[in-house]
Amino acid sequence: MTVRRFLGISLLAVVAGCNQTDKPADLGVTSDPSGVQAAHQQQTQVAVVQGSCPQVFLRDGTAVLQRYGKGAKDDPQNLAYQVTLADTTRQCVLNESQLVMTVMVQGRVVIGPAGASGTVNVPIRVSVLDGTNSLYSELVQFPVQIPADGGAGQFIFTQGNIAVPGGSGGFTKVYVGFEDGPAKKKRN
């Protein structure tokens, strides 16, 4: 009999615990309209599977940048530094109307016989093409640190907030490479 009473009381305690209601704040509901808007924005931005995110390519002939000292060109003894782009990756987020990408490229800098340590700006262009249509293009003067010890240095170039139309075709590709010339504003 005592066991039955104990089981009955235990069962009532479990049922009573199941009937407890959560506070609105515990469910993510607030009376603050900005909190509701932030929750709505999170729901409308969905991460894209990498297979649907356009691939990043290094343009042929633009993955290596060599700078020479004192007007010299193609003379290995007058090489100030060489910068090389290597591995790439990307991340995409899809909202109601756009695909927003972040592109990352690993690079390496090596000092030459005519070089010195310090910071140099290298011109890196990021372009997004859908077939032959340009969806985005921006030239960035990216600072790269040349090590003081005369060795090689590594860096990560990141270009975020690259927005292209959400319904871009299946031929969309991202190209990254070095480019000489003045920095241009991005085009959408």
PyMOL commands that set and color helices and strands:
alter all, ss='L'
color gray80, all
select helices_A, chain A and resi 2-18+24-27+33-44+50-52+76-78
alter helices_A, ss='H'
color red, helices_A
select strands_A, chain A and resi 46-47+56-58+64-68+79-94+98-111+118-130+133-146+152-165+172-178
alter strands_A, ss='S'
color yellow, strands_A
deselect
rebuild
show_as cartoon
